[in-house]
Structure formats: structure tokens, C-alpha cells
Amino acid sequence: MGRILVSSSHYDTVCAEAKKYLEDQGHEVIFDPEREFPAYTKDELKRLLPDIDAAIIGMDRYDREVLGYAPRLRAVAKFGVGVDNIDGEAAAERGVYVLNAPGQNSCAVAELAAGTIICLLRGIIGFDGAVREGRWPRVLKTDLRGKTVGLIGFGAVARFLAERLKAFETEILAYDLYPNRSEAERIGVRLCPLDEVLQNSDIISLHVPETPETHHLIGRETIARMKDGAYLVNTARGALVDIDALAEALNGEKLAGAALDAFEYEPLPPNAPILQCRNVICTPHIGGETVDAYKRLAVSTAQDIAAVLAGEEPRFCTNRAQLEERRMTNAEKRKRELSALS
């Protein structure tokens, strides 16, 4: 059966049910529990991938070059939703399915975003530090009630977040290239252009994938269009934010605070300038990392990996259209070849 390389953390413990599911079907699961940061480097993948049939990955980058190291590879499953670290077109050219697990960790990411928003507005982390140092500050912060929250992107995570923030009596704006208008109406979210979100939001939360168009979406120019004293939350992708521009805005008091769970380069270096800024919360890309979400993600990806290795169609495939196009093209080529021979 297949050899499956796993680089998602806790796979032997929290994800034991999914691991057993794969092993019961005769597959070999290759997982190194000793890795502190589970993503593999390109050099490591070059060594590991030649005899791998499928992979379940976190932040590893499977670009055209890396896919070329894996002649036996039939599927790459993202242990999450965003597949921006996998070249879907290059995978389709090699007949490789790109899988993900939509909806399985959306609630966890939304809850982290909601929690950090409250922490920022109430200064919870700073007050905790003061008490631990023997101080007892009496500094007034601000309510979440009555604030305007702007969501850039209105997918599953953003909708979960909007539902939770509505309980705090907030006004919620959202920008999305392809907005779900019925969901916006159901939740009570006002869809509007990006500029309106930037200019009118007290808190902006990012929920879009990393693409060439969204790279450094939040930079000096867009920060300048935000309200003075606004807050920024990013639980999506690190490359959405120009972190140097953000640091300047925080130090210059253009922005009141920020919460970041994703960074353009991970792990974040301990000497990164953003860590010297006031009122910034940095977490190590843990948005979808809860026990509950991991169990759901593990089962979903394991089932689809097993389906592909059994010659069946998976439930969640992000490059299905490209794969079908390649199959049609190959079938047409074969038909022409046979016609030429007849």
C-alpha cells in the first residue's frame, strides 16, 4: 500500500484515530514526533519524497521543484484550508491531487481572532504582565460594544467571527471579491468596497488567501487609509501584511495595536522589530490548532488520502478542474493517436 509522509504536529497523539485509520488500510504513516517545527525544508523533502505516495502537510512548500522530487506522489493534503503553499497547476500536470479540509478548523481560527480582539481592546496581556511585576495600574481601555469591525474576506472563518462579534453589539463591514450575500444578510453584515472597510473600521481582521494580488495587502499605503487608532488582526496568512510598515504604524501611534498569528517568515526571529512594538500580540500560527479542530482535520484528510490511494475520488480537492482538464487533454491525444493508426 502507500507510504504517507506527515508533517502536521501531534499526529501520533491528538490525531491517533486518523493515523490508525490509515494504518488499518495497510498504509505506512511516516511521522517524526521529535521535530520542534514540523514543516520540512526543501532539502529534506528532496531526500524524503522519492518513495512517498501521499503527504499530509502544514506549512511545507510544495512548489513545482519539490513536486519534481516525488515521482510516486498521488496526493498532497493540506492540514487545514489554505493551499497557497502548494502549486495546484504543477500538481495537476503530474496527476497529483491537492486536498484540503474546508470548515474543519474555521471555528477555532475565528475564536482566536475574537479572543485577540478583546485582549487588544482591554489590554489584558499588558495588565497581566504589570501584576506579575508587582504593579497595579489603573489605565482605562475601551469597550468592544459599539465598535465597527471590518472583515477583509468573507469566507467561513470570517462568517464564524462575524456571528460571534454580533453578540457584542458591533457593526460589521465586509469586503470580498465574491461575497456571499445571503450569508451577509443572515448574519447582519454590510458588504462594501475595500476602501470603505479600511476608512471606517475600528478593528480590521484579515481573512483572505495569499496570492500575488494580496501580497502585502496591508502596507504603508493601505495603513494610511485606515482610521487613526485602529487595530489590525491577522489570523490568515503572514504575507498579507508588510510587517515593517506595521511596526512603523504601531511605533508612530497611527495604529493602536495589532494581533498577528501568521508571519511571512516562520518561525518569527526573536529580534524581529515587531516584537519591540507596544500593544502587539504575536502567536505562533496556532489559529486552527485546537484538539477539537485537529481531530476533525486529521479524519477528513486521512479519508481523502485513503480514497485517492484506493483509486477513488476524494471529497475535497482544490485542483479537480485542472486534473480533469489534463485527463481530457490526454484522452484527446490518445484518441488522435489511435485515429492516426487506423
SERO-4910 file (N, C-alpha, C, O; in steps of 0.05 Angstrom, whole numbers):
BEGIN
 pado doro    nc1    nc2    nc3   cac1   cac2   cac3    cc1    cc2    cc3    oc1    oc2    oc3
  Met    A     17    -24      0      0      0      0     18     25      0     41     23     -7
  Gly    A      6     48      7     21     73      5     38     81     28     33     73     51
  Arg    A     59     97     23     75    109     44     67    139     45     68    153     26
  Ile    A     58    147     69     46    174     73     64    190     92     68    182    115
  Leu    A     75    212     82     92    230     98     74    251    111     59    264     98
  Val    A     77    253    138     60    272    153     79    293    166     98    285    180
  Ser    A     73    318    162     88    339    175     70    358    192     78    380    198
  Ser    A     47    348    199     30    363    217     35    353    245     38    329    250
  Ser    A     37    372    264     45    365    291     23    349    306      0    349    298
  His    A     31    334    326     13    319    344     -1    296    330    -22    286    339
  Tyr    A     10    287    307     -4    267    292     -5    240    306    -24    224    302
  Asp    A     14    234    323     15    209    337     -1    209    362     -5    188    375
  Thr    A    -11    232    371    -26    234    396    -54    243    391    -73    227    391
  Val    A    -58    269    386    -84    280    381    -98    268    357   -122    263    356
  Cys    A    -81    262    336    -92    251    311    -90    221    309    -90    210    287
  Ala    A    -88    207    332    -83    178    332   -105    163    318   -100    143    305
  Glu    A   -130    173    319   -152    159    306   -148    159    276   -152    138    263
  Ala    A   -140    181    264   -135    183    236   -111    166    228   -111    153    207
  Lys    A    -90    167    244    -66    151    239    -73    122    238    -64    107    220
  Lys    A    -88    113    257    -97     84    258   -114     77    234   -111     55    223
  Tyr    A   -131     96    226   -148     91    203   -131     85    178   -137     67    163
  Leu    A   -110    101    174    -93     97    151    -77     70    153    -75     55    134
  Glu    A    -67     65    177    -52     41    182    -69     16    179    -60     -5    169
  Asp    A    -94     17    188   -112     -6    185   -117    -13    156   -124    -35    150
  Gln    A   -114      7    138   -118      2    110    -92     -6     96    -91     -9     72
  Gly    A    -71    -11    112    -46    -21    102    -26      0     94     -5     -7     83
  His    A    -32     25    100    -13     46     93      8     50    115      3     45    138
  Glu    A     32     59    107     53     65    126     53     96    130     57    111    112
  Val    A     50    104    155     50    132    162     78    139    173     87    128    192
  Ile    A     90    159    159    117    167    166    115    194    180    109    215    168
  Phe    A    120    194    206    117    219    223    139    220    243    144    200    257
  Asp    A    152    243    245    174    246    264    164    264    288    162    288    285
  Pro    A    158    252    311    147    267    333    168    285    347    161    301    364
  Glu    A    193    281    340    215    296    353    219    324    340    234    340    352
  Arg    A    208    329    317    212    354    304    199    377    319    175    376    325
  Glu    A    214    397    326    203    420    341    185    436    323    163    445    332
  Phe    A    194    441    299    177    455    279    172    436    256    191    430    241
  Pro    A    148    425    253    144    402    236    148    406    207    154    386    193
  Ala    A    147    430    196    150    433    167    178    425    158    197    431    171
  Tyr    A    179    411    135    205    402    124    216    423    106    202    437     92
  Thr    A    243    425    105    256    443     87    257    430     59    251    406     56
  Lys    A    264    446     39    265    436     12    286    413     10    282    393     -4
  Asp    A    309    417     23    330    396     22    320    370     35    326    348     25
  Glu    A    305    372     57    295    348     70    274    334     52    274    310     50
  Leu    A    257    350     39    237    338     21    251    325     -3    241    304    -13
  Lys    A    273    336    -13    287    324    -35    297    296    -27    297    278    -44
  Arg    A    304    293     -2    313    267      7    290    248     13    293    223      9
  Leu    A    268    258     23    246    241     33    226    233     11    215    211     13
  Leu    A    221    250     -8    198    247    -25    200    226    -47    179    217    -57
  Pro    A    223    217    -56    224    198    -78    208    173    -75    198    162    -95
  Asp    A    204    163    -50    188    139    -47    163    144    -30    154    126    -15
  Ile    A    152    168    -32    128    175    -18    104    176    -37    106    187    -59
  Asp    A     82    164    -29     58    163    -46     38    185    -40     22    193    -57
  Ala    A     38    196    -15     20    217     -8     32    232     16     49    222     30
  Ala    A     23    257     19     33    274     41     11    289     54     -8    299     40
  Ile    A     12    292     80     -6    309     96     12    330    108     29    325    124
  Ile    A      7    355    100     27    376    106     14    400    120    -10    405    119
  Gly    A     32    415    134     24    440    146     33    463    129     20    471    110
  Met    A     57    475    137     67    498    122     89    491    103    102    509     92
  Asp    A     95    466     98    115    458     78    107    470     51     83    472     45
  Arg    A    127    477     35    121    489      9    125    468    -13    148    459    -18
  Tyr    A    103    461    -26    104    441    -48    101    456    -74     80    458    -85
  Asp    A    124    467    -83    123    481   -109    131    462   -131    134    438   -127
  Arg    A    134    473   -155    140    456   -178    166    439   -174    167    416   -181
  Glu    A    186    452   -163    211    438   -158    208    415   -139    217    393   -144
  Val    A    195    420   -116    191    400    -96    174    377   -107    180    353   -102
  Leu    A    153    383   -122    137    362   -134    153    344   -153    147    321   -156
  Gly    A    173    356   -165    191    341   -182    208    320   -168    219    302   -180
  Tyr    A    210    323   -141    225    303   -126    209    278   -120    219    259   -109
  Ala    A    183    279   -127    164    258   -117    151    243   -141    128    249   -146
  Pro    A    165    225   -154    153    212   -177    129    194   -171    113    189   -188
  Arg    A    127    185   -145    105    167   -138     82    182   -125     61    170   -121
  Leu    A     85    208   -121     65    223   -106     38    224   -120     37    230   -144
  Arg    A     17    218   -106    -10    218   -117    -28    239   -104    -48    247   -116
  Ala    A    -22    247    -80    -38    267    -66    -22    282    -45     -5    271    -32
  Val    A    -29    309    -43    -18    325    -22    -42    337     -8    -58    351    -20
  Ala    A    -45    332     18    -68    342     33    -58    364     52    -41    359     69
  Lys    A    -70    388     50    -64    409     69    -79    404     95   -104    400     94
  Phe    A    -65    404    117    -78    400    143    -90    427    151    -81    440    170
  Gly    A   -111    434    137   -124    460    140   -140    466    115   -150    449    102
  Val    A   -141    492    109   -158    501     86   -141    514     64   -142    505     41
  Gly    A   -125    534     71   -110    549     51    -88    532     38    -71    521     52
  Val    A    -88    530     12    -68    514     -3    -49    531    -19    -38    523    -39
  Asp    A    -44    556     -9    -26    574    -23      3    564    -23     19    574    -39
  Asn    A     10    545     -6     37    534     -6     40    509    -23     60    496    -22
  Ile    A     19    504    -40     20    481    -58     14    491    -86     -6    505    -90
  Asp    A     31    485   -105     26    492   -133      6    473   -146     14    451   -155
  Gly    A    -19    481   -146    -40    464   -156    -38    457   -185    -44    435   -193
  Glu    A    -29    476   -202    -26    471   -230     -3    451   -236     -7    433   -251
  Ala    A     20    455   -222     42    437   -226     34    409   -216     42    389   -227
  Ala    A     19    408   -194     10    382   -184     -8    368   -204     -6    344   -209
  Ala    A    -27    383   -216    -45    372   -236    -30    361   -260    -37    340   -271
  Glu    A     -9    375   -268      8    365   -290     20    338   -285     25    322   -303
  Arg    A     24    332   -259     36    306   -251     15    287   -242     21    265   -233
  Gly    A    -11    295   -244    -33    277   -236    -36    275   -206    -47    256   -195
  Val    A    -26    296   -191    -27    296   -162    -51    312   -152    -55    335   -160
  Tyr    A    -67    300   -135    -90    313   -123    -80    332   -101    -63    325    -85
  Val    A    -91    356   -101    -86    375    -79   -112    376    -62   -133    384    -71
  Leu    A   -109    366    -37   -132    363    -19   -131    384      3   -109    394     10
  Asn    A   -154    390     15   -155    406     39   -178    397     56   -191    377     50
  Ala    A   -184    411     77   -205    403     95   -222    428    103   -221    437    126
  Pro    A   -238    438     84   -253    463     90   -272    459    113   -286    439    115
  Gly    A   -274    480    129   -293    481    151   -285    467    176   -298    470    197
  Gln    A   -264    451    176   -257    435    199   -243    451    221   -245    443    244
  Asn    A   -230    473    214   -217    489    235   -226    518    235   -214    535    248
  Ser    A   -246    524    220   -255    552    217   -264    564    243   -258    587    249
  Cys    A   -278    548    259   -288    558    285   -264    565    303   -265    585    317
  Ala    A   -244    547    303   -220    552    321   -206    578    313   -198    593    331
  Val    A   -202    583    287   -189    607    278   -205    632    285   -195    652    295
  Ala    A   -232    630    281   -249    652    288   -249    659    318   -249    682    325
  Glu    A   -248    638    334   -247    643    363   -221    656    372   -221    673    390
  Leu    A   -199    648    359   -173    662    365   -175    691    357   -166    708    373
  Ala    A   -186    697    334   -188    725    325   -205    740    345   -198    763    352
  Ala    A   -228    729    353   -245    743    373   -231    747    399   -233    769    411
  Gly    A   -216    727    408   -202    729    433   -181    751    433   -178    766    452
  Thr    A   -166    752    411   -145    772    409   -156    800    407   -144    820    416
  Ile    A   -179    803    394   -192    829    392   -198    840    420   -193    863    427
  Ile    A   -210    823    436   -217    831    464   -191    836    480   -190    856    495
  Cys    A   -171    820    476   -146    825    490   -134    851    483   -123    866    500
  Leu    A   -135    859    457   -124    884    448   -139    908    460   -127    926    471
  Leu    A   -165    907    458   -181    930    467   -180    933    497   -182    956    507
  Arg    A   -177    912    512   -177    914    541   -148    913    553   -145    915    577
  Gly    A   -128    909    536   -100    909    545    -94    886    565    -78    889    583
  Ile    A   -107    863    561   -106    842    581    -78    832    585    -69    828    608
  Ile    A    -63    828    563    -36    817    566    -18    837    581     -2    829    598
  Gly    A    -20    862    574     -4    883    588    -10    885    618      8    887    634
  Phe    A    -36    883    624    -44    884    653    -34    859    668    -25    861    691
  Asp    A    -35    837    655    -25    812    668      5    815    674     14    808    696
  Gly    A     20    826    655     49    830    659     54    849    682     73    845    698
  Ala    A     38    870    684     42    890    705     37    878    733     53    882    751
  Val    A     16    862    735     10    850    761     33    831    769     40    829    792
  Arg    A     43    816    750     65    797    756     90    812    765    107    801    779
  Glu    A     93    837    756    116    853    764    111    869    790    128    885    798
  Gly    A     88    865    802     81    878    827     68    905    824     65    920    844
  Arg    A     61    912    800     47    938    795     17    934    794      7    911    790
  Trp    A      2    955    798    -27    954    798    -39    978    783    -51    996    795
  Pro    A    -34    978    756    -42   1002    741    -72   1007    739    -87    987    739
  Arg    A    -80   1031    737   -108   1039    733   -111   1054    707   -115   1078    707
  Val    A   -107   1040    685   -108   1052    658   -135   1045    645   -143   1021    645
  Leu    A   -149   1065    634   -174   1060    622   -171   1050    593   -156   1062    578
  Lys    A   -184   1028    586   -183   1018    559   -211   1023    546   -224   1042    553
  Thr    A   -219   1006    527   -243   1012    512   -261    987    508   -251    964    509
  Asp    A   -287    992    505   -306    970    501   -304    960    472   -296    975    454
  Leu    A   -313    935    468   -317    925    440   -345    934    431   -349    938    407
  Arg    A   -364    935    449   -391    944    443   -391    971    428   -378    990    437
  Gly    A   -405    972    406   -408    997    392   -386   1002    371   -387   1021    356
  Lys    A   -366    985    370   -344    988    351   -352    977    323   -370    961    321
  Thr    A   -338    987    303   -342    977    276   -318    958    269   -295    966    270
  Val    A   -325    934    262   -305    914    255   -306    910    224   -327    905    213
  Gly    A   -283    911    212   -281    907    183   -268    880    177   -246    875    186
  Leu    A   -282    864    161   -271    838    153   -262    840    124   -278    846    106
  Ile    A   -237    835    119   -227    834     92   -226    804     84   -208    790     93
  Gly    A   -245    796     68   -250    768     63   -275    760     79   -277    767    102
  Phe    A   -293    745     66   -318    737     79   -323    707     75   -345    699     68
  Gly    A   -302    691     79   -305    662     77   -315    651    104   -327    665    120
  Ala    A   -310    625    108   -321    611    131   -311    622    157   -327    627    176
  Val    A   -285    628    159   -274    638    184   -286    666    190   -294    671    213
  Ala    A   -287    683    170   -298    710    174   -327    708    183   -336    724    199
  Arg    A   -342    690    172   -371    688    179   -374    677    208   -391    687    222
  Phe    A   -357    658    216   -358    649    243   -351    673    262   -365    676    282
  Leu    A   -331    688    255   -323    711    271   -346    732    273   -352    742    294
  Ala    A   -358    737    250   -380    757    250   -403    749    268   -414    765    282
  Glu    A   -410    723    267   -431    713    284   -425    718    314   -442    725    329
  Arg    A   -400    713    322   -392    717    350   -391    746    358   -399    753    380
  Leu    A   -381    763    340   -378    791    346   -405    806    347   -408    826    360
  Lys    A   -425    795    333   -451    807    334   -463    807    362   -478    825    369
  Ala    A   -455    787    378   -464    786    406   -454    809    422   -465    815    444
  Phe    A   -433    822    413   -421    845    427   -433    872    417   -423    893    425
  Glu    A   -453    870    401   -467    894    390   -448    911    374   -446    935    378
  Thr    A   -433    898    356   -415    913    338   -429    916    311   -447    902    304
  Glu    A   -419    936    296   -426    938    268   -404    924    252   -381    929    257
  Ile    A   -412    908    233   -392    892    218   -394    899    188   -416    896    176
  Leu    A   -372    907    177   -369    911    149   -352    889    137   -336    877    151
  Ala    A   -356    882    112   -340    861    100   -335    868     70   -353    877     56
  Tyr    A   -311    861     62   -304    863     34   -295    836     24   -280    822     37
  Asp    A   -306    828      1   -298    803    -12   -302    805    -42   -321    817    -51
  Leu    A   -283    794    -57   -286    795    -86   -311    780    -96   -324    789   -115
  Tyr    A   -318    759    -82   -341    743    -90   -358    738    -65   -359    716    -54
  Pro    A   -372    759    -56   -386    758    -30   -410    740    -29   -424    738    -49
  Asn    A   -414    727     -7   -437    710     -2   -459    729      9   -460    733     33
  Arg    A   -476    739     -8   -495    760      0   -517    748     19   -525    762     37
  Ser    A   -525    724     15   -545    712     32   -535    708     61   -549    713     80
  Glu    A   -509    700     63   -497    697     90   -493    724    103   -497    727    127
  Ala    A   -486    744     88   -483    771     99   -509    781    110   -510    793    131
  Glu    A   -530    777     95   -557    785    104   -566    770    129   -577    782    147
  Arg    A   -560    744    129   -568    728    152   -554    737    178   -567    738    199
  Ile    A   -529    743    176   -513    750    200   -517    779    207   -514    787    230
  Gly    A   -523    796    187   -526    825    192   -500    839    186   -493    858    201
  Val    A   -486    831    165   -461    843    157   -465    860    133   -480    853    114
  Arg    A   -453    884    132   -456    902    109   -433    898     91   -410    903     98
  Leu    A   -438    890     66   -417    886     46   -411    913     33   -430    929     27
  Cys    A   -386    919     30   -378    945     19   -351    944      6   -337    924      9
  Pro    A   -342    964     -8   -316    965    -21   -293    964     -1   -297    971     23
  Leu    A   -270    956    -10   -247    955      8   -240    981     21   -235    982     45
  Asp    A   -241   1003      6   -235   1029     17   -253   1036     40   -244   1048     60
  Glu    A   -278   1029     37   -297   1036     59   -291   1020     84   -293   1030    106
  Val    A   -283    995     81   -275    979    104   -251    991    117   -250    994    142
  Leu    A   -231    998    101   -206   1010    113   -211   1036    127   -201   1040    149
  Gln    A   -228   1053    116   -231   1080    126   -250   1081    150   -249   1100    166
  Asn    A   -268   1062    153   -289   1064    173   -288   1044    196   -305   1044    214
  Ser    A   -268   1026    196   -267   1005    216   -249   1012    239   -227   1022    235
  Asp    A   -258   1007    263   -242   1009    287   -223    985    290   -201    988    301
  Ile    A   -231    963    280   -216    938    280   -218    925    253   -240    922    242
  Ile    A   -195    918    242   -195    904    216   -184    876    220   -162    873    232
  Ser    A   -198    856    210   -189    828    212   -187    816    184   -205    819    168
  Leu    A   -164    803    179   -158    793    152   -166    764    149   -160    747    166
  His    A   -179    758    126   -189    731    121   -188    724     92   -207    713     81
  Val    A   -165    730     79   -162    724     50   -137    706     47   -120    706     64
  Pro    A   -136    692     25   -112    675     20    -89    692     10    -92    715      3
  Glu    A    -65    680     10    -42    693      0    -41    688    -30    -39    665    -39
  Thr    A    -41    710    -46    -39    708    -75    -21    732    -83    -15    749    -67
  Pro    A    -12    732   -108      3    756   -117    -12    782   -113      0    803   -107
  Glu    A    -38    781   -115    -54    805   -111    -57    813    -82    -60    837    -77
  Thr    A    -56    795    -64    -59    801    -35    -33    804    -20    -33    810      4
  His    A    -10    799    -34     16    801    -21     19    830    -10     17    849    -25
  His    A     25    833     16     28    859     29      3    876     24      5    900     19
  Leu    A    -20    863     25    -45    878     23    -46    901     43    -56    923     38
  Ile    A    -36    895     67    -34    916     88     -5    925     88     13    912     99
  Gly    A     -1    949     77     25    961     75     22    991     82      2    999     92
  Arg    A     42   1006     75     42   1035     83     18   1050     70      6   1066     84
  Glu    A     12   1043     45     -9   1058     32    -37   1051     44    -53   1069     49
  Thr    A    -42   1025     49    -68   1018     60    -70   1026     89    -91   1033     98
  Ile    A    -48   1024    104    -48   1033    132    -55   1062    134    -69   1071    152
  Ala    A    -45   1078    115    -51   1107    115    -80   1112    111    -90   1133    120
  Arg    A    -95   1094     99   -123   1097     94   -140   1087    117   -164   1092    118
  Met    A   -128   1074    137   -142   1064    160   -147   1087    180   -133   1107    179
  Lys    A   -167   1083    197   -173   1103    218   -149   1105    237   -136   1086    243
  Asp    A   -144   1129    246   -124   1133    267   -133   1118    292   -156   1120    300
  Gly    A   -114   1103    304   -121   1088    328   -136   1062    324   -147   1050    342
  Ala    A   -136   1053    299   -149   1027    292   -131   1004    301   -108   1007    308
  Tyr    A   -143    980    301   -129    956    308   -129    937    284   -148    937    269
  Leu    A   -108    921    281   -106    902    259   -103    874    271    -87    869    289
  Val    A   -118    855    260   -116    827    268   -111    810    243   -126    812    224
  Asn    A    -91    793    244    -85    775    222    -82    746    231    -62    739    243
  Thr    A   -103    730    226   -102    702    232   -102    686    206   -108    662    206
  Ala    A    -96    699    184    -97    686    158    -69    678    148    -60    656    155
  Arg    A    -57    695    132    -30    689    121    -11    712    126    -18    735    124
  Gly    A     14    705    134     33    725    142     40    745    120     43    769    126
  Ala    A     41    736     95     49    753     73     28    774     66     33    791     49
  Leu    A      5    773     79    -15    794     74     -7    821     86    -17    842     78
  Val    A     12    820    105     20    844    120     49    850    115     67    833    119
  Asp    A     55    875    108     83    885    108     89    891    137     82    912    148
  Ile    A    104    873    150    108    874    179    125    898    187    121    908    209
  Asp    A    142    907    169    158    931    175    141    956    175    144    974    192
  Ala    A    123    958    155    105    980    154     86    980    178     80   1001    190
  Leu    A     78    956    187     61    954    210     75    963    235     64    978    252
  Ala    A    101    956    238    116    964    261    119    995    262    117   1007    283
  Glu    A    123   1007    239    125   1036    238     98   1049    247     98   1069    261
  Ala    A     76   1037    238     50   1048    245     44   1045    274     32   1063    286
  Leu    A     53   1023    287     49   1019    315     67   1038    331     58   1050    351
  Asn    A     92   1041    323    111   1058    338    103   1088    335    107   1104    353
  Gly    A     92   1094    311     84   1122    306     56   1128    316     47   1151    312
  Glu    A     43   1109    328     16   1112    340     -5   1117    319    -27   1128    326
  Lys    A      0   1111    294    -22   1111    274    -42   1090    281    -66   1094    279
  Leu    A    -32   1066    289    -49   1044    297    -46   1040    327    -25   1044    339
  Ala    A    -68   1032    340    -68   1028    369    -58   1001    377    -48    997    400
  Gly    A    -59    981    359    -50    955    367    -54    935    344    -67    941    325
  Ala    A    -42    912    347    -44    891    327    -41    863    340    -28    860    361
  Ala    A    -54    844    328    -52    816    336    -45    800    312    -60    800    292
  Leu    A    -23    785    313    -13    770    289     -9    741    297      4    734    316
  Asp    A    -22    723    281    -18    695    285     -3    682    262      3    658    263
  Ala    A      3    698    241     17    687    218     37    708    209     33    732    211
  Phe    A     60    698    199     82    715    192     93    706    165     92    683    158
  Glu    A    104    726    150    115    720    124    138    699    126    141    683    108
  Tyr    A    153    701    147    175    681    152    171    669    179    170    683    200
  Glu    A    168    643    180    163    629    205    184    607    209    192    594    190
  Pro    A    194    603    234    186    618    258    196    647    257    215    653    243
  Leu    A    182    664    272    190    692    273    215    695    289    217    686    311
  Pro    A    236    709    278    261    713    292    257    728    318    241    747    319
  Pro    A    270    721    340    266    735    365    274    764    365    266    779    383
  Asn    A    291    772    345    299    800    343    282    816    324    289    839    316
  Ala    A    260    805    315    242    819    296    233    845    308    223    845    330
  Pro    A    234    867    293    226    893    303    197    894    313    191    909    332
  Ile    A    180    878    302    152    879    310    149    871    340    130    880    353
  Leu    A    168    855    350    166    846    378    173    868    397    169    866    421
  Gln    A    185    890    387    191    913    404    169    933    405    170    953    419
  Cys    A    148    929    390    126    948    389    107    946    413    105    924    425
  Arg    A     94    967    419     75    967    441     49    955    431     42    956    407
  Asn    A     34    943    449      8    932    444      6    915    419    -12    919    403
  Val    A     24    896    417     22    877    396     22    849    408     38    843    426
  Ile    A      5    832    398      3    804    407     12    786    384      2    788    362
  Cys    A     32    770    389     43    752    369     40    723    379     50    716    400
  Thr    A     27    707    363     24    678    369     35    661    346     35    671    324
  Pro    A     45    637    352     60    621    332     42    605    313     45    580    311
  His    A     25    619    298      8    606    278     -9    583    290     -7    561    280
  Ile    A    -24    590    310    -39    570    325    -69    572    320    -85    559    334
  Gly    A    -77    588    301   -106    594    297   -123    569    295   -144    567    308
  Gly    A   -115    550    279   -131    525    276   -122    503    294   -131    480    291
  Glu    A   -104    509    313    -92    487    329   -106    484    356    -96    493    376
  Thr    A   -129    471    355   -142    462    379   -145    432    377   -144    421    355
  Val    A   -148    419    400   -152    390    399   -176    382    382   -174    363    366
  Asp    A   -197    397    385   -222    390    370   -218    393    340   -226    376    324
  Ala    A   -205    416    332   -201    421    304   -181    400    292   -185    391    270
  Tyr    A   -160    393    307   -141    374    297   -154    347    292   -148    334    272
  Lys    A   -171    339    309   -185    313    305   -202    313    280   -202    294    264
  Arg    A   -216    335    276   -233    337    252   -215    339    226   -221    325    207
  Leu    A   -194    355    227   -176    357    204   -163    331    197   -161    323    174
  Ala    A   -154    316    218   -140    291    214   -158    271    201   -149    257    182
  Val    A   -182    268    210   -200    248    199   -207    255    170   -208    238    153
  Ser    A   -213    281    165   -221    289    138   -198    284    118   -203    273     97
  Thr    A   -174    293    125   -151    289    106   -144    260    103   -138    251     81
  Ala    A   -146    245    125   -139    216    123   -159    202    104   -151    185     88
  Gln    A   -184    208    106   -205    196     90   -200    202     60   -203    185     43
  Asp    A   -193    227     54   -189    234     26   -163    223     15   -162    215     -8
  Ile    A   -142    222     32   -117    209     23   -122    180     17   -113    170     -4
  Ala    A   -136    166     34   -142    138     30   -159    134      5   -155    114    -10
  Ala    A   -177    152      0   -194    150    -24   -176    151    -50   -179    135    -68
  Val    A   -159    171    -50   -141    174    -74   -124    150    -78   -121    140   -100
  Leu    A   -112    140    -56    -94    117    -59   -109     91    -66    -98     72    -76
  Ala    A   -136     91    -62   -153     69    -70   -164     72    -98   -180     56   -107
  Gly    A   -156     94   -111   -166     99   -138   -194    112   -139   -207    111   -160
  Glu    A   -202    123   -117   -229    136   -115   -226    166   -115   -204    177   -110
  Glu    A   -248    180   -119   -248    209   -119   -251    220    -90   -268    210    -75
  Pro    A   -234    239    -82   -237    250    -55   -259    270    -53   -270    279    -74
  Arg    A   -268    276    -29   -289    296    -25   -279    324    -30   -293    340    -44
  Phe    A   -256    331    -20   -246    358    -22   -220    359    -38   -199    350    -29
  Cys    A   -222    371    -61   -198    372    -79   -198    400    -92   -218    408   -105
  Thr    A   -177    415    -88   -176    443    -98   -166    445   -126   -170    467   -138
  Asn    A   -154    424   -138   -146    426   -166   -160    406   -183   -149    396   -203
  Arg    A   -185    400   -176   -200    380   -191   -205    388   -220   -202    372   -238
  Ala    A   -210    414   -224   -215    423   -251   -190    420   -269   -192    412   -292
  Gln    A   -167    427   -257   -142    424   -273   -136    394   -279   -127    387   -300
  Leu    A   -142    377   -259   -137    348   -263   -156    337   -285   -147    322   -302
  Glu    A   -181    346   -285   -200    336   -305   -192    347   -332   -195    333   -352
  Glu    A   -182    372   -333   -174    383   -359   -150    367   -370   -149    362   -394
  Arg    A   -131    360   -352   -108    344   -361   -117    317   -371   -106    307   -391
  Arg    A   -136    305   -357   -146    278   -365   -159    280   -393   -155    263   -410
  Met    A   -175    301   -397   -189    304   -422   -168    309   -444   -171    297   -466
  Thr    A   -148    325   -438   -127    330   -458   -113    304   -466   -108    299   -489
  Asn    A   -106    289   -446    -92    263   -450   -110    244   -466   -100    230   -484
  Ala    A   -136    244   -459   -154    226   -473   -157    234   -503   -157    217   -520
  Glu    A   -158    260   -508   -159    270   -535   -134    263   -551   -135    255   -574
  Lys    A   -111    266   -537    -86    259   -550    -86    229   -558    -78    222   -580
  Arg    A    -95    212   -539    -96    184   -545   -115    177   -567   -110    160   -584
  Lys    A   -138    192   -568   -157    187   -589   -145    194   -616   -149    180   -636
  Arg    A   -131    216   -617   -118    224   -642    -97    204   -651    -94    198   -675
  Glu    A    -81    194   -631    -61    174   -637    -73    149   -649    -63    138   -668
  Leu    A    -95    140   -637   -109    116   -646   -121    120   -674   -121    102   -691
  Ser    A   -131    145   -678   -143    151   -704   -122    151   -726   -126    142   -748
  Ala    A    -98    161   -719    -76    162   -738    -67    134   -745    -57    129   -768
  Leu    A    -69    115   -726    -60     88   -731    -80     72   -748    -73     52   -761
  Ser    A   -105     80   -747   -126     65   -761   -127     71   -791   -143     59   -805
***
